[in-house]
Amino acid sequence: MSREYGMSSTFFINPRSNPELRSLYRISMLPQLNYLQDYYLGAIAILSDYFPIAYSALILQDLQRDSLQVEAVYGIEKEVHPLGCSGRKGIIGKVLESRQPMPIHDLSQEPLYLEVSKGTKRLEKIRSPLLCIPLVVDNEPFGVINTNSLYGPRDEFTEDFQFFSILSAILSPVIKNYIVKREEPPPLLTKSKAKSFHLEEILGEKLTEVINKVDPYVESKNKMSLFDDIIAIVEKILIKAALIRVGHVQVAAAQLLGINRNTLRKKMKDLNIKTK
């Protein structure tokens, strides 16, 4: 990234109340998770705690296919978002070539958002201008982040680019590491290890053990609600595990579990799960 986008002195005024520094610090402390999508959503969810980020997308380039692939989307379900495009044209292509951030003012000139600009896909959160930020490691660009402005509509984005240049420096090596690991050949699995990955079989074995240990007479006499108890325990374990996996970012945990944030918060309250 060019030095002209270095952090200005205004970012260091009263750092405890400074949203830029606080968000960057929290993102830098975010643990690496099992999946790149979860890590990215966790980082943007932290950013949205401080700024009005309604939309962000992580887009990686595939040099072999000469295409762009959408890896993760914040604010919109990935299933309804454009998943990629051939070639590297438009502003995204220019950002990858120059390794400099640029605004996207016209979505109709951007191949990735062509369907959105024509109205064939109505995605209200994707609206211009978008900021396109390069991801670079060892002076080699490998993708971009598209996002809203941090500070709302404006004519110039100098402050946004100052902040995002530092965010890119934090995220780029981590994201690149995910890509490298993902491209490594998977280890050979024995039949017994492969079996352990079947969710239904794992849960079936464990729940069968639970049922076999329950005394039907005691259960009936005490009028215990075994079904409800097991469901509550499983939900509690799942929610706790999801929160740990995404660094206790509730938005990312809800997306991982496939529920909305309000449902997650209600279940956390009902199950007495403490927030970190």
N, C-alpha and C positions, 0 to 999 in steps of 0.2 A: 504494500500500500504506500502511496506517496506521503512524504512527511508533511505536506501542506494540510493533511487532515489529522495532524496530531492533536492531542487533547489540549484545549485552551485553558488558560489559568482560571477561568470562571468556574470550571468543574471542581476546583479544589477549595472553593469557599464553603466553610462550615461543612466538612465532609459527613458529619453525623446526620445532617438533615438533607444531604445532597442525594437526590434520587438516582442520578447517573452512577455515582460511586457505589452506592448501596446495592443497586441492581447488578452492577458488574462484579462486585465482591461475591454476592450470593451465587451468581452464575458460575464464577470461577471455582466455587466450592462444591458445585453440584457433582455428585459421584457419577462415574461412568456406569451405565446400566447395560442390560443385556442387549437391548435393541437401540439402534440409532434414532428411530422415530421417537421412542420414549424419552431419550436424552434431549432431543431437540425441542419437543413439546414442553418438557420441564423447564428448559432455558427460556423459552418465549413466555411461558406462564409466569415465570418470575418477572420478566420484563413488563408483562401486562399488569402486575401489581403496582407499578409506578407510572406507567404511561398508557394512553388509550390505544393499545395495539389490538385491533379487531381482526387482522388478517396477517398471516406470514406463511411463506412457503420455502422449504429447502429444496433446491433444484440442483441436481448433479449432472455433469456432462458425461456422456458415453462416447469416447473417442473412436472406439471400434465401429460403432453403428452411426457415428456422426449425428447424435441426437441428444436431447435433454430429457431427463427423467425426474418427475416429482417424487421426492423421497418422503417428505412429511409436510403436513398442512396444519396450521393452527387457525381456529376460528370457523372452519368449514369442514364438513365431513369429507374425507379423502375420496370416498366413493363417487361423489358428485363433482369433484374438482377435475379439471383437465390433468391427465396423468403424464403428459409429455408431448414432445413434438420432434419432428425430424429436422436436422440442420441446426445451426446456431446463429440464426439471423436476429434482426431487431436489436433492441437495447441490450438484451441479455448477451447476445453474441459480442456486442461492442465492449461490454463490461468484462467479459472473459478475455477478450483480446487485449484490452488496455490495462486490465487489472485495476481499474479505477471505478468507484461508485458513480452511478448516474440515475437520474429520475426517469421513470417511464410515464410520459404524459399522455400518450395515445395508445390505448390497448389494442386498437384495430391494426396497428402496425407491428404488433407482437404476436408471432405465430402461436405461442403457448396459449394466449388469451383470445384467439380469434373467435372461438365459439361464444365466449363471454361477451365480447364486444358486439357481436351480431345479434345477441339476445336469444340465441338458441339454448343457452344455459343461463338462467337468471340467478346470479350469485351476487347479491347486493353488497356483500362485504368487499368484493374485488372491484375497486374503483380507482381511477387515476386521481392524483399521481401516486404511483408506487415507487419506492426506493429500491434499487437493485444494487446489492453489495457483493463484491467478489469474495470467494473463499480461496485463499492462496497458501500453499506450503512450499518452501524452498523455491520461491519465485515462480511456481507453476500453479495456475488457476485450475480448479477442478469442479467448481460449482458456484452458485450464487444463493443469496438470501433475498427474497422479495418481501417487502413489508410496508406497512403504513409509516407515515412520518410520526416521530415521537411527539412532536409539538403541535400537530394539527396543520390545517391548510396554511401555506405560506408560499412566497415567491422564490426564496432561496433556502437551500437545505444544508448550508455549511455546518451548522451545529449538529444536525442529524448525522452527517457524514463523519464528523469528528468522533461522535460516540460510536457509530457502527464500525469504524475502522478498528477501534480497540476491541469491540465485541467480536469482530471477525478474527482478530489475532488470538482471542481466547478460544473461540469455537473451532477454527480451522484445523489445528493439529489433532484435536479430539475427534472431529468428524472424519478426518483422513485416516486416523487409526481404526475407526470402525470399518471403513471401506476396505482397508488392507486386511483386517482380520476376516471380514466377510468373504474376501476373495481367496483366502487360504483353503486348500482342500480339506473337507471334514475328516476327522479321524474315523477309522474303521470301527464299527460297533459289532459287538457280539450279539447273538440272539437275545441273551438275557438283558443286555443293556438297552437294546432297541425296544424291548417289551416295556421297559420302565417309562418310556416316553408316551405310552398310550394312556391318556388322561382317564378314560372310562375304566380301564383295567386297574389303574392305581387306586382311584376312588372306590371302585367296587370291592377290592381286597380290604381296604381299610374300614369301610362301612360294614362289611360283612363281619369283620372282627368285632366291631362295636356291638352289633346286633347279637352276636353269639355270646357276648359277655353280660348281656342284660338278662335279668331274671324276670320272665313274663309275669310271675305271680306278684313280685314286688312292684313291678311297673303298673299292674292293674290295681293293686291295693292302694297305692299312693296316688293314683290318678295322675301319673306323670305324663306330660305331653312329649313323648320321645321324638316324634316327627318335628315339632316346632323347635325343640331344644337343639337337635342336630342341625337344622337349617340355620338357626341363629349362630351356632358355633362355626359352621362352615362360612357363613357370610362374614363373621368377625375375622376369621383367619385370612380370608381372601382380601378383605379391605386392608388389614394391617400389612399383608405381604405386598399389595399393590402400592401402598403409601411408601413403604421402605424402598421398593424398586425404583420409584420416580423421585426419591429424595423428599418425600412428604409434600409434594406439590399436588394439591387436591384436584386441580383441573386435569393434570396429566393422569392422575390415578383414576379419575372418572372415565376418561377416554379409554384408558387401558382396560377397564372393566366393562365398557360398553354401556355406561349409565350416565345421566347428566349430573352436573355438579350439585344441584339441589337435592337429588335423590341420595347422592353420596353423603352429603352433610346430614340429612335426616337419619340415615342408617347409622352414621357415626355417633349421633346423639342418642339414638335408641339403644345402640349396643355399647354405649359408654366408652367409645374409643377416643382417647385424648389426642388433641392436635399437638404437634411438636412445637 
